Amino acid sequence: MDAVILFVFLGVYLGMVLGRIPGLALDRTGVALLGAIALLALGKVELEEAWTAIDVPTIALLFGLMVISAQFRMGGFYTAVTRRLAGAEVAPPVLLALLVAAAGLLSALLANDIVCLAMAPVLAEGCARRGLDPKPFLLALACAANVGSAATLIGNPQNMLIGQALDLSFAGYLPAGGVPAILGLAATWWVIRRLTGDRWKREVVIEPVHAPPLDSWQSGKGIVLLSLLVAAFLFTPWLREILALGAAGVLLMSRRMHTRHMLGLVDWQLLVLFIGLFVVNHALAASGMLAAAMSALSGVGIELANPAWLFAVTIPLSNLVSNVPAVMLLLPAAEHPLAGPVLALASTLAGNLFIVGSIANIIVVDQAARLGIVITWREHARIGVPVTVLTLAIAAGWLLLLA
């Protein structure tokens, strides 16, 4: 056992749990990067070894899809969709259903975090204008974004990682992830509708939200390119990361959208987090300690190669260290044919349990707070816990049928 590698690994994952290192201005990304730097500086990982530890196809796919999301943000697409939804002359329960469906669909095709970042402030403003309480709708946005993102292999970062690492077919995953996601969105609407009752009205004063106006040409270009990209994912054997980079390259060749602004909307923090964790996890695996830990779990009856155990362990681990680090840790145990869908569904749906369970939740709560709307842990858990229990039960039942 290499004590230095173990110390660095435990320090990094403690940072994942806490979200920071006490006494330092380091967030999760900084902690992961610092861990990788420490391993390099201490000679526990060679520079060439560190480069090869990074899963370049996953990073390339993430980057390409982030550029596409940036196109939609700069083109005002998210703003236009949200304002049209919020202004629809329908009863609040119907508005809730439309919001859940829209957030779920957008998150299945575009990164759920970006969907929440772009939609949350505009949604809150629209609800305030109608005299509606923004909280149930903001919570619905976060929950639906998480649930909807489970439907595809491009809906969220952990699904992209799972799809790339396990070489899963985009079309082949759709039945496994799509059915529980659709049923889960219906369950999300039912829980929020039931718990809200008739308490939809609330006077809230919100400053006008400044968001990009709709540019029909730029948004339309993004829609056409995304449609072609998804079709290529479904019907061709071409590598997803190359297709995504190609689409990003087309969008970057713009006469109006400046490259600096487009790249400024790329989530570099997430990309660096991935890179740091790839290096740290590789060091642990190369030392033999990860295999020893899984062997020890097997010795007490916890067989992670068994889909049921993998599902059960993924849920608490995703809430403890966040879903991306949890998936990275558990990928070496993903040997069963259903391991990919198990990891994707369990890690994603578990994210609704608490605010810190997913970045989408944190984004919505932070965006609301900036507008003077405070969503407490208790308020989130009141919705998040039943949504998580119901959606995980649906996913478990569906996976049992597929087994």
MILO-264740 format. One record per residue: y negated, z, x negated of N, C-alpha, C in turn; residue in three letters. Coordinates in steps of 0.001 Angstrom, whole numbers, plus 524288, in hexadecimal, padded with zeros to 5 digits. Atoms other than C-alpha are relative to their C-alpha. Layout:
N
YZXYZXYZXala
...
END
This chain:
403
804AF800007FCB18000080000800007FB1B800007FC8Amet
804DF80049802ED7F29D7FC317FAA07FBE380339802DFasp
803977FC5D7FD677E9858078C7FDC37FA9C7FDA3800D2ala
8053C802507FF897DD1E7FF9C7FB617FFC47FC48804A5val
7FFE0803AF7FB9E7E0E57F4C2804DF80054802F380526ile
7FF7F7FCEC7FB377E5027FED280EFF7FADD802AC80160leu
804FB7FD597FF0D7D82F8064A80D5F7FBF17FC298022Ephe
803C7803EC7FE2F7D00B7F9E880EF4801567FE448058Aval
7FE54801B17FACC7D8137F57381AA17FE9E8041780426phe
801217FBE07FC387D6E080299821857FA21800A8800C6leu
805A77FFA97FF7F7C855802FF81E977FDC27FBAB80364gly
801D6804757FCE57C64C7F578824528015C800CA805BFval
7FE777FF707FA7B7CDF27F862830AB7FDA9804D78028Etyr
803157FBAD7FDE07C7278057E8323C7FAA37FDFA80199leu
804F1802787FE9E7BAB17FD83832098006E7FCBA804EFgly
7FF2E802F37FB2A7C07A7F4CA83C9A80002803A9804BEmet
7FFC77FC2E7FBBC7C30E800ED844E97FA8C8021880140val
805227FD927FF467B5A180708842D37FBB17FC08800EEleu
8040C803FA7FF967AE3E7FA3A842887FC28800177FB81gly
803907FF778046F7A7927FE80835F78025D803D37FC21arg
7FEA57FBF1803BF7A8B980707829E67FBC28042D80058ile
803F77FBE27FF747A1E18142082C2A7FC9D8007C7FB21pro
803A77FF7780452795B98155E823D87FE257FAE77FDB9gly
8018580524801FF794D0806CF821157FE9D7FC5F80487leu
8018D803C97FBFD78E717FBB48289C803AE7FB557FFE6ala
7FBF98040F8000579B2B7F413828ED802897FFAC8055Aleu
7FD11800B37FB237A0D37EE598355A805837FE357FEA4asp
7FA9180194800F47AECB7E95A836FB8005A7FB7F7FC1Darg
7FFEE804718039A7ABA27DCB382FFB7FF03801CA7FA68thr
8012C7FE028052E7A5AB7E3E08248380483803137FDB1gly
7FB857FCE8801D27B1567ED08823AF804607FC667FE21val
7FBD6803A1801857BB197E1B88235D7FEA27FD2A7FAFAala
801B3802BD804BF7B3267DA738191E8002B803A87FB4Bleu
7FFE87FC35804467B19C7E6B7810D780596801127FE37leu
7FA8B7FF2C801657C0567E8EA81160802207FB917FCABgly
7FE3580486803077C3027DB1E80C847FD95800097FA8Bala
802A57FFCA805167B8EC7DCA4801AB80275804347FC8File
7FDAA7FBB6802FC7BEEB7E9A47FD8A805487FE5F7FDBBala
7FADD801B6801E57CC767E3A17FC687FF7C7FC157FB8Cleu
800F6803C38043A7C71C7D8917F41C7FDFB802C27FB18leu
802647FD60804737BEFD7E17E7EB84803E2803867FD24ala
7FC267FC75802537CA5A7EAC67E94A804CE7FD227FDEFleu
7FBB8803188021F7D3647DFB17E59A804FE8002780332gly
7FB587FFC57FCB07DCA47E1C67F0FD801207FABF80299lys
7FF68805537FDF67DA707D3E47F5CA7FD127FC5E7FC54val
80297803E9803427D7827C83F7ED157FCA07FC7B80372glu
803A58033F7FCFA7CC747BF3A7F122802CB7FB718029Bleu
7FD17804677FDBB7D58C7B39B7F3188038D801D28046Cglu
7FC997FDC77FBF27DECE7BC377FADD7FCDC8013B804EDglu
803637FEC77FB8C7D3817C0998037C7FEA97FB1580312ala
80148804E97FD607CFB87B27B806538049F7FE0B80343trp
7FB62801E57FD257DD947AEF380A24801758039A80482thr
7FEDB7FC5D7FBB57DE717BB11812CB7FCE27FEA1804E4ala
8035E801597FB8F7D3927B5B381B728026C7FB77802FBile
7FDC98041C7FCAD7D8DB7ADC1826D27FBAF7FC1380148asp
80442803CB7FF777CFD37A212825598001D7FD2280543val
80004802987FADC7D47B79AEF831BD7FDA18035880458pro
8023F7FC937FC077D0F07A6D683A087FA128005A7FF62thr
805A57FFB8800F47C3857A817833A57FD617FAE180197ile
802398051E7FEAA7C1277997C8355B7FFB67FF44805E6ala
7FFFC800757FA4A7C4FF799DA843BD7FBBE8036B80260leu
804127FC727FE1A7BC447A5A88462D7FA977FDAC7FF1Eleu
8052280224801477B0CB79F4683F577FEB97FB4F8037Dphe
800F9804A27FCD27B23F7925A846787FEB2801508059Egly
800F57FE8A7FA957B2DC798C1853CD7FAE28030C8008Eleu
805037FD3C7FFDC7A7317A16B850707FB6E7FC2A80014met
80420803F77FFF879F017955284DB57FF927FD8E80574val
800158022A7FAB07A2F578FCB85AF67FD5B803D4803BEile
802947FC127FCBE79EF479C9B8616F7FA248001A7FEFBser
8058A800248014F791FD79BD885A337FD477FB79802C7ala
802258047C7FD3278FCC78E718603F7FED680166805ADgln
800C07FE727FA8B791877941F86DDA7FB86803E98008Dphe
8043F7FC2A7FFC07885C79F7586ADF7FAB67FD647FF57arg
805028028B8010277D98796F0865457FE9C7FC1680448met
800F1803AA7FBB977F3E78D2B870547FED7802A780529gly
801527FD267FB3577CC4797EF87A5F8043C7FFE68041Bgly
7FBC9800797FC2A789FA795D5880C9801698054280272phe
7FE8F7FAD77FDF978D8E7A435881EE7FBBA8022B80398tyr
804667FE1B7FCDA780097A77D887157FFF47FD6D8055Athr
80027802E17FB147808679CE48916A80472801AB803A2ala
7FB897FE6F7FCD178E217A0A3896167FF1D8057380249val
800BD7FA9E7FE3B78AA87AF14896EB7FBB58005D80418thr
8044D7FFCA7FC3B77DC97ACE389DFF801947FD7E80532arg
7FE2E802647FB24784497A3E58A7C6803AF803AF802E9arg
7FC7F7FC337FD9E78ED77AE068AA237FCEC804728028Bleu
802EE7FB7C7FE16785457B94B8AB8F7FC967FE9C804ADala
8035A8019F7FBB177CCE7B1598B4CD802E57FDE9804B6gly
7FCF28020F7FB9B787EE7ACFA8BDB37FF3B8036A804D4ala
800FE7FD227FB22785157B0C98CBC48052A8015B802ACglu
7FAFD7FE367FDFA791EE7B7B38CE368000B805F47FFFAval
7FF837FA557FFD77962D7C58C8D12C801AA8020C7FA9Fala
7FEAC7FDD68052C797CD7CE9F8C557805C67FF927FE84pro
7FA808009C801977A6D07CE9C8C5DB801607FA667FE82pro
7FF0680584801427A6BF7BFB88C5C57FD7E7FEB17FABEval
80295800C78050B79CF17BFAE8BA9C8035C8023E7FB99leu
7FC887FD95803E47A60E7C8E48B34E8049E7FC737FED1leu
7FB8880383800C27B1667BF848B56C7FE6C7FB2F7FCD8ala
801DF80493802DF7A96A7B3E68B0997FF0D801587FA42leu
8010E7FE4F805577A5307BB888A4968050F800C17FCEEleu
7FAFC7FF0A802997B3147BFDB8A144802A17FAD37FEA9val
7FD8A80515800F57B8187B1E38A2A77FD327FD087FBA9ala
80304802E0803EF7AD117ABFA89A8F8009B802687FA99ala
7FF787FD62805117ADCD7B63088FBF8057A7FF457FDCDala
7FAA4800BF801C17BC877B4ED88F40800F77FA877FDF7gly
7FF3F80569801A07BC4D7A61988E627FD2C7FEDA7FAE1leu
802FF800FD804C77B18E7A591884228027B802BE7FB4Dleu
7FDAD7FD0F804567B8557AFFB87BF58053A7FDC97FE4Fser
7FB0C802748017D7C51E7A88087C357FF257FB6C7FC50ala
80115804AB803177BE8979CE2875B07FC24800F07FB93leu
803DF7FEA6803FA7B3977A33186DE3800B4805C67FEB0leu
7FF2A7FA9D801AF7B3787AFFE866777FDAE803D6803F0ala
801BF7FC5C7FBF17B2977BB388703D7FB4F8033F7FE41asn
8046B7FCEF801E37A9257C2D7867947FAE37FD13800CAasp
804BE803277FF7579F517B7AB867B67FE847FF77805C0ile
800FC8005A7FA627A0B47B62B876717FD23804DF801E4val
802717FB157FE5F79D437C4818784F7FA83800877FDBAcys
805137FF9580295792107C3FE86E867FBE67FCA9802C7leu
803B68039D7FD8E78BCB7B85F8754D7FF0280141805C1ala
800737FF547FA5B78E5F7BC1A883757FDE880554801AFmet
801307FAA77FE3878C327CAE8883F97FA42800E080167ala
805747FEEC7FE9777D3D7CBA28835D7FE117FCBE8049Bpro
801AE8036F7FBB477B3C7C00C88C7C80263801DB80525val
7FD697FDF07FB527851E7C5B8896187FD3E804E7801EDleu
802B57FB307FE7977E4E7D2F5896067FAC37FECB80290ala
8050B8018B7FDCC7712E7CC7B8988D800B67FDB780579glu
7FF0D802677FAEE776BE7C4738A3BE80173803FC80426gly
7FE8B7FBE37FC4C77CD17D05C8AA3B7FB388033B8018Bcys
804AD7FCE77FEE9770117D8018A90A7FC5E7FD2A803C2ala
8035E803107FC89768907CD078AF9A801E58002F805ADarg
7FDC27FFDB7FABE771CF7CDCC8BB34800828058380227arg
7FF867FA9B7FE4A771367DC888BC008058B802017FFC5gly
7FA927FE5C8009777F6B7DDC28B7E780093803727FB2Fleu
7FEC77FCBF8047E784D97E80C8AEC1802AB7FC997FBE8asp
7FD9380374803ED787A57E0A78A21E80524802187FDCCpro
7FB8F7FDB3802B9792227EA3889D86805517FDC580192lys
7FAD9802357FEC179DDF7E5818A575800B27FA667FE2Epro
7FFAC80576801A279AAF7D7788A1F6800757FF927FA0Cphe
7FF8880000805AE798DD7DA698937F80572801B67FE4Eleu
7FAB17FE4D801307A5C07E1C78933A803EF7FBBC80161leu
7FC98804607FE867AC0A7D66089A517FFD07FBB57FBDEala
80092803F4804207A6AA7CD2488FF2803578016B7FB46leu
7FD047FE52804947ACA07D51A884E2805D87FFB880100ala
7FA647FFF07FED07B9D17D70488B81802247FA7B800B0cys
7FE2F805547FEFC7BAE57C8E88901E800127FCC27FB02ala
80017802DC804F57B7107C3B5882B0804CC801507FCC0ala
7FB517FE72802E57C2087CB8287C76804EC7FDB18027Basn
7FB4D801DD7FD4C7CC257C7F3886C5800717FA0F7FFA2val
7FFE3805B38002A7C86E7B99388740801387FDE47FAA2gly
7FF1F801E6805547C8C47B84F8787F805C2800257FE7Dser
7FA637FFB4801307D73F7BBCF878A3802E47FB10801A3ala
7FD54804857FDC47DA4B7AEFD87F8D801667FBD77FC07ala
7FF2B8043C803C87D97E7A62C87397800118021F7FA6Fthr
7FFE27FE90805897DB037A653864E37FAB77FF647FD58leu
805408005B802437CC637A426863077FC318038F802DAile
803737FCB87FCDC7C7147AE6886C647FD8A8047A7FD10gly
8021B7FBA5802FB7C50A7B90986258802207FFBB7FA63asn
7FE598005E805877C67D7BB468539C805B0801737FF0Epro
7FA8D7FE768010E7D3877C26285439803DD7FBEA801F0gln
7FC8C8042A7FE267D9A67B78585C59800007FB5D7FC46asn
800428043E803DB7D4D07AD6F8529880367801507FB49met
7FCDE7FE49804787DAFB7B550847A1805CC7FFAB80137leu
7FA7C800157FE687E7D87B6C284EFC801FD7FA688004Dile
7FE63805757FF6D7E8687A85185258800A57FD457FACFgly
7FFBC802838051B7E5A57A41884466804628024C7FCAEgln
7FC247FD6E803617EE437AE2983D94805987FEDF801B5ala
7FAB8800DD7FDF97F9FA7ABD284675801037FA4A80169leu
7FF7C8059C7FEF17F79979D2A847F08019E7FF0B805AEasp
7FEC78008B7FA727F7AB79E27856C37FD947FB0180234leu
80201804987FD497F5ED7923F85F5C7FBD3801B1803E8ser
8042D7FEC07FC4A7E929792568670D801FD7FF6680598phe
7FDEB800E97FAB67EFD978C6C872FC8047D803B880136ala
7FB917FC8E7FF267FBEF794C8871207FE688058280155gly
801CB7FAAA7FEE47F40E7A161871797FD968007680572tyr
802EF7FFC17FB177EC9079DE187DE2802F18029C8047Eleu
7FD4B7FD4C7FBB57F72D7A1E5887BA8008C805DF7FF06pro
7FF427FA768013E7F9697AEC18809D7FAEF8030A80092ala
804F17FD3C7FFBA7EB137B24287FBE7FCD17FEE5804D7gly
80347801927FB9D7E5087AAD288B088012E802CB8050Cgly
7FE8D7FD817FB037ECB17B0AB896527FE32805AB80048val
801F07FA9D7FFAE7EA3A7BF0C893107FA0E8005D7FFB5pro
805B87FFE6800397DC097BBC388FEA7FDAC7FEF080562ala
801FD801447FABD7D9C17B59189D44800F58048A803BBile
7FED67FB847FCAC7E0A47C0AE8A4497FCC8804BE7FE61leu
8031D7FBA9801F47D9647CA4B89B9C7FA547FFA7801B3gly
8055D800A97FE187CC3F7C49089F817FF998019C805B7leu
7FFEB7FE517FA877CFDC7C6708ADCE8004B805F08005Fala
7FF847FA4C800157D3CB7D4778AABB7FAD6802857FE5Fala
805117FDFA801BB7C6DC7D69F8A3B87FC1E800168047Ethr
8037F800397FB7B7BF367D21A8AF938017580436803F7trp
7FE3C7FC407FC0F7C7797DAAE8B8977FE88805927FE79trp
801317FAA9801C97C5967E7018B0607FA2C801198008Aval
805A87FF127FFE27B6CE7E5778AF1F7FDFC7FFE780599ile
8019B800377FA747B53A7E1968BD69801748050D802C5arg
7FE237FB487FD607BD2B7ED528C1E17FCFA804DA7FE3Carg
802A27FB5C802047B6937F73C8B9047FA207FFF580113leu
80595800537FECB7A8DD7F23C8BBFB7FEF680128805B9thr
800A87FF0F7FA667AAD67F2DB8CAAC7FB557FD058021Cgly
804BB8027B7FDE279DD77F0368D16A7FB33801467FCB6asp
804607FE4380348795887F5498C6367FE3E7FB977FC5Darg
801AC804828030E790137E83D8C1CA7FA29800207FEBBtrp
805B08003C8007C781797EAB28C3667FDEF804307FC4Alys
802A47FC4C80373778FE7F1088B9107FB2A7FD5D7FDC8arg
804DD8022F8021676AE97EEE18B5277FFB4800FC7FA1Fglu
800547FFAB805B076A0B7EC0E8A69F7FB9D7FC6C7FE2Aval
80445803228022B75E1F7E76889F2A8018F7FE417FA81val
7FE7A8023E8050A7615B7DE4B893D57FBD87FC227FE45ile
803B0803C9802357580E7D70888B01802757FA8A80018glu
7FDD48055580002759847C82988BDC803037FEDB7FAF8pro
7FC9F8013E80471764647C364883107FEA57FA937FDFFval
80134805118025C760D87B88C8799F805127FD977FE03his
7FB29802AA8017976C487AF2F878957FEEB7FA297FFBEala
800EF805A68008776D5E7A0D3874C0800587FD3880545pro
7FFB1803107FB2676A407979C88014804597FBF57FF96pro
7FBBE803D17FFE97748D78DDE884357FE3C7FACE7FDACleu
800A180540802227751B781A687BF6804D67FCF5801B2asp
7FB84802A87FD9D77DCB778B2883FB802E97FC967FC1Dser
7FD7E80372803CB7805576F3B878D78034A8031D7FC2Etrp
7FD257FCEF803E9784307798386EDB80496802EC80275gln
7FBB77FD517FD5378C4A78136878A6804477FC2880183ser
7FC32803FC7FE90792BC774DA87D83803237FE217FB57gly
7FD4C80191804CA79604770ED86F8D8041A804197FE8Elys
7FC4E7FBCF8012679C5277E2186D84804A57FFF5803AFgly
7FBCA800167FC1D7A43077D0887A1B803CB7FB8B7FEE7ile
7FCA88048C8011A7A93C76F68876C880357801077FB27val
7FD287FF1D804E07ACF57735E868FD8042780442800AAleu
7FC307FBD67FF107B39577FF886D69804937FDF58033Dleu
7FBDA8023A7FCBF7BB367786E877C7803AC7FCA37FCBBser
7FCC280340803687BFDC76E9786DB380337803617FC43leu
7FD4D7FC88803A77C368779A486477804AC802A38029Dleu
7FBB67FD717FD2B7CB93780D986E9C8044D7FC138013Eval
7FC178040C7FEFA7D2417742187267803307FED07FB19ala
7FD3C800F1804EB7D596771D98641A803A78048F7FEB9ala
7FCA27FB72800CA7DADB77FBA86316804F07FF8F80353phe
7FBAA800297FC457E37077D3486EF2803CE7FB907FEEFleu
7FCBD804B17FFDC7E87076F8786C98800F87FD657FAB7phe
7FF12802678051D7E83E76CB585E0B80241804117FC3Ethr
7FDE17FC5E803E17EF36772A38524F7FC26801397FB9Bpro
803D57FF54804277E2BA772A684A407FEAC805C47FF48trp
8012A7FA8D801487DF0177F5E843817FB12801DB802D6leu
8045F7FDFC7FCF27D619787BA84BE27FB35801137FC9Farg
804707FEB1803507CDBF78C34840787FD027FB1C7FE47glu
8029B804E1801917CAFA77E1F83C3B7FCFD7FDB78049Dile
802AF801E37FB547C7A077A2B84A197FB038031980107leu
8048F7FCB17FF057BE6F785C384B9F7FBB67FEFB7FBFDala
803E080132804067B7C1782E683EA47FD8B7FAA4800ECleu
80215805297FECE7B669774A48427B7FC0A8003880466gly
803A47FF6A7FBA17B00A7787684F5A7FAF38029B7FE2Fala
8049F7FD5D802147A6E2781AF848247FCAD7FC367FCCCala
802D7803D5803257A34F776C483EBB7FCE57FC3880357gly
802C38038B7FC6D79FC376DB9849F37FB1E802A180230val
8046E7FD397FDAF796F877812850067FBBB8011E7FC02leu
803E47FEE7804087905777B1C843227FCBF7FB2A7FEB0leu
802F7804DD800E878C3676CBD8421E7FC617FF0F804A2met
803978003E7FB8E7811776ED084BAA7FA7E7FEE07FE23ser
8056C801138014577337769CD84BB37FC6680451801F7arg
803607FC027FDA376E497758D85374801BE8058A7FEBEarg
7FE027FAC38011E777247813F850B780043800C27FA12met
800347FF52805A6773AF785DB84305804D3802E87FE13his
7FB4B7FD9F8023977F5E7894583A7E7FF43805D37FF0Athr
801057FA818012877908796198366D800898035A804E3arg
7FFB47FD0F7FB1D777D679A5E844938059A8003180213his
7FA90800207FE37785A2796228480180349803E37FCEDmet
7FCDF7FC858034A78B9B79D4983C6D7FE38805A58007Aleu
801E97FAB67FF2B783027A90483F49802A8802BA80487gly
7FD437FDC57FB7E78AC27AAEA84BD9805D5800AE7FF09leu
7FA857FF1280173797DE7AAE8844D4800BF805CB7FEC2val
7FEF87FA71800E579DE27B8888447E80262800B97FA8Easp
7FE2A7FF668056079EC57B9BD835BC8026D8055C7FF23trp
7FDCB7FABE8007A7A1877C84A83738805D37FFFF80144gln
7FA7D800347FE747AE467C55483E2D803407FD177FBF0leu
7FD28802FD803FA7B23D7BB3283416800F18034C7FB20leu
7FF657FC9D804977AFD87C4DB828FF803D98046880120val
7FC327FBFB7FE7C7B7667CF5D830708058D7FDF57FF5Dleu
7FADE80273800897C30E7C62683128801817FF8B7FA3Dphe
7FED9800D7805857C2237C2E5822B480160805247FD4Dile
7FEF37FAEF8025D7C1777D12381E9780543802378019Cgly
7FB0C7FDE77FE1E7CCE87D51782723804A77FCD97FE03leu
7FBC080334802347D5267C99B8226B80179801FF7FA91phe
7FF047FE40805607D3B37CE808146680276805797FFFFval
7FDF97FAA07FFE27D6087DCE78179D805988001E8020Eval
7FABC800087FDC97E1F27DA3582015803E27FD5B7FC56asn
7FC9080299803BE7E77F7D0EA815F38019B803C77FBAChis
7FED07FC43804257E6867DB7C80B8580414803F4801CFala
7FC387FC357FDEA7EDDF7E51F81432805637FD8680084leu
7FAF5802A77FF507F8777DB168176B802887FEDB7FABFala
7FDE280157805297FA047D6D18093A80218804CD7FD28ala
7FE367FB32802847FBB77E5018051080535801E880232ser
7FB217FE5E7FD81807617E66180E3D7FF568047F803C5gly
800D57FB747FCA1801277F19B815B68000F7FEA1805CAmet
7FFEF801847FA847FF7D7EA0282254805987FF6D801E9leu
7FA818008B7FE9680DE57E66C8228B8029D805538005Bala
7FDC57FABB7FFE58115C7F49681F717FE5A802E6804EBala
801DF7FD667FB40808EF7F96A82ABB802DA7FDFC804CFala
7FD2E8022C7FB8680F6F7F01683442805B1801AE7FFF5met
7FAA17FE1C8006881CB67F42F82F2E80060805A6801D8ser
800157FA907FE47818FF80267831707FF9080055805F1ala
800738002B7FA46814EA7FF3883F6A805317FE7780273leu
7FAE0801AA7FE12821D67F84184155803E78047D7FFCBser
7FC717FB9F800A1828C98046F83C7B7FF90804038044Egly
800A27FC537FBA38231A80C65847B68004F7FD308054Aval
7FF0B802CF7FB2182656801ED851CF7FBB67FC6A801D8gly
80456803727FE78819717FA7B8522F800BC7FAC57FD43ile
7FED48052A8022A81DCA7EC7084FFF7FBB07FC2D80185glu
80465803677FEBB8116D7E44484F20801A87FA56800CEleu
7FE06805457FF038199E7D7DC84F09801887FF50805B0ala
7FED48001E7FA6781D0C7DB6B85D187FAE67FF4780303asn
804F3800FF7FD42812997D5BA8663C7FDF8804AC80315pro
801B47FB7A7FCF5812637E20486EA77FD39803FD7FC8Dala
802797FC5A8039680F727EAC38630C7FAEB7FDBA7FDCFtrp
804B5802838020C805A77E10085DA07FB9380065803FBleu
803D47FF9C7FBBA7FE9D7E0DD86AC47FDEA8059680050phe
801817FA817FF6A7FEA57EFC386B877FCAE801F57FB7Bala
802E67FE2E8049B7F9A47F1E485DAE7FAB37FD4F7FF8Cval
804E0802F9800797EF2F7E74E85E597FBA08026E8033Athr
803FD7FDF37FC637E8217EDE5869B57FCE18047F7FD90ile
8031D7FBC3802557E46E7FAE7863437FD8E7FE7C7FAC6pro
802148017C805127E2B37F4C2855D77FB0D7FCB980096leu
80498803437FF127D8F87EAD485B4C7FB4A803458017Cser
804567FC957FE937D0CB7F5D4860FA7FE808039D7FB8Fasn
8010F7FC808045D7D1ED7FDDA8549A7FCDF7FD517FBB8leu
8028D802A8804667CDFD7F3E784A3A7FD507FAEE80194val
80209804E87FDDE7C9567E886852EE804447FBCF7FFACser
7FBA18039F7FF477D17F7DCC4856AF801117FC617FB5Easn
7FF0A803838046E7CF767D3D784AE4802F4802CA7FB97val
7FCF37FD45803FE7D3B47DE05840AD8057F80166801D8pro
7FAD77FEA57FDFB7DEEE7E22B84991803AF7FB547FFBAala
7FCC6804BB800237E3EB7D43984AB9801817FEA17FA6Bval
7FECA80125805797E2FB7D23283C088045D803827FDF3met
7FBFB7FC56801BC7EB407DE55839CC805577FEB780250leu
7FB11800BB7FD3C7F5917DA97843B98024D7FA897FF74leu
7FE098055F8007E7F6D77CC08840B8805157FF8E7FCDCleu
7FB0B80070802DC801907CE358367E804D08015280343pro
7FB957FEA27FCA580A0E7D3BF84167800D17FC058045Fala
7FFBE803D17FBBB807D47C7F684A3E804427FBF77FEE7ala
7FB8B8036D80113815647C1EE8492B8026A7FDB7804F2glu
7FDB7801C77FB118199C7C09A857667FCE57FB5680220his
802D88047F7FDC8816357B3CB85E837FB6F801908038Epro
8043E7FE3F7FC9780DCE7BBC1867F67FC078036E7FD2Bleu
803717FC71802E0807137C37585D2B7FA4A7FE4280044ala
80558801F57FFBE7FAFE7BAAA85D657FD518016880513gly
802587FE6B7FB077F8377BC1786BF97FFA2805E4800B2pro
8001D7FA3F7FF957FBA67CA9586B3B7FB418022D7FD21val
8046D7FE23803177F1C87CCFE860607FACB7FE5D8026Bleu
804E6802067FDDE7E75B7C470866967FE79802D380501ala
801317FD8D7FAFB7E8477CA43874397FF02805D77FF6Aleu
8008D7FA54800757EA1C7D87B8704D7FAF7801757FD29ala
804A97FEA3803077DF3B7D8B2866157FB027FEAC802F4ser
804B3801A97FD2E7D5927D17386ECF7FF168034B804DEthr
800A17FD207FB1E7D8017D84387BC07FF09805CF7FF0Eleu
800E77FA79801497D84E7E5AD8753F7FA4B801047FEB6ala
805777FF62801887CA457E335871257FC74801F280445gly
8034A7FE2F7FBAE7C5157E6A687EA880049805E1800D3asn
7FF197FA717FEE97C9D97F4C087DEC7FB228034A7FF0Aleu
804B87FD178015A7BE017FA88876F57FBDE7FC427FDEAphe
8044280357801E07B0C27F54B872A0801387FDC87FA9Dile
7FF0D801CB8055E7B5027F4908645D804FC7FCC27FF89val
7FB22802F0800327C1927ED75868037FF427FA4A7FEB5gly
801028057B8014F7BB307E02F866697FA3D7FF387FED8ser
8056C8013E8014F7AEE67DA44860BA7FD087FE3C804DBile
80289801D27FB327AC137D40F86E017FDBA8049880310ala
801F37FB567FD4F7AAD17E18E874317FB24802217FD59asn
8045D7FDD2802F67A1E27E657869677FB267FCA2800A5ile
8046C803977FF6C7994F7DA3D86A8B7FD5E800C180547ile
802357FF6C7FAC17978F7DBCA879407FD168052C80080val
802817FAD57FFA7794817EA61878387FAF5800167FCCFval
804AF800208034A78ADE7E81286D0A7FBB27FCA880267asp
803D88036C7FD86784257DCC0873FE7FD93802A8804C2gln
802017FD287FB6E782EC7E5088804E7FC3A804487FE49ala
803517FBB7801D777D387F0778789E7FAA67FE037FE4Aala
8050180231801B1772BA7E7A3872E07FC6D7FED98049Carg
8030B8010C7FB4476E6F7E4C4880CF7FF1B804F68032Cleu
800C87FB0B7FD4976E547F32F884888045480173803C7gly
7FB907FEDC7FC9277B8C7F30D88B8280429802C07FCB9ile
7FC547FCE880318784447FDD4886418055080019802B6val
7FA9F7FFD07FE14792E77FBF78883D802E98040A7FCB9ile
7FD7C7FBC2802E0799C3808828847F805D07FEEA7FF39thr
7FA6280067800DC7A79D80A1987F65802EB8010080516trp
7FD607FEAF7FB157AB5B8105088C517FFBA7FB7B803DFarg
800A9804637FC5B7A5D3804F889439803707FB6A7FE6Bglu
7FCA98044A801BB7ACE67FB1988BDB805C08013C800F2his
7FA7E7FE807FF637B9C6802A388C0D801AD7FFE8805B7ala
7FEBD8000B7FA637B923803CB89ADD801C97FA95801BFarg
7FE6A805637FEE07BA547F4F789B5E804277FE347FC21ile
7FCB180220804257C0DC7F21D88E6080594801EE80025gly
7FAAE7FDE68000C7CC8E7FB2888FA2803707FD6F80426val
7FC998029E7FC1E7D1CA7F5E389CAF800A37FA267FEFEpro
7FF88805998013A7CEC27E7DB89893804097FF357FBB5val
7FC4B80073804537D6547E9EF88BF38059280101801C9thr
7FAB77FEAA7FE1F7E1EC7F05E8929B802367FB9980351val
7FE1F8042B7FC817E2E37E5D089D06801257FAF17FD0Bleu
7FF46804FE802C77E12D7DA2D893E68048C8004C7FC25thr
7FB8F7FF6C8038E7EAD27DF8D889F1805298000C80300leu
7FB47800037FCC77F4AD7E1EF894CD801617FA6D801B0ala
7FF208057E7FE887F2F37D3DC8995D802337FCFE7FB5Aile
7FE3B802BF804AD7F4947CED888B6D8059A801807FE98ala
7FABA7FE308014D8009F7D73D88904804037FDA7803BEala
7FC6D802477FC2F806E77D28689598800EB7FA357FF0Fgly
7FF7A805A0800FA804237C44B8925B8033E7FEED7FB17trp
7FD04800B1804CE809687C5A18848B805CA8013C800CEleu
7FA8A7FED57FEB3815C07CBD588A07802A17FB5A802A6leu
7FDEE804A27FD608178B7BFE4892AE8010C7FB897FC22leu
7FF6A80423803D3815DD7B701886F380458801257FC00leu
7FC2E7FE688040381F457BEB687E55805657FDE680126ala
END
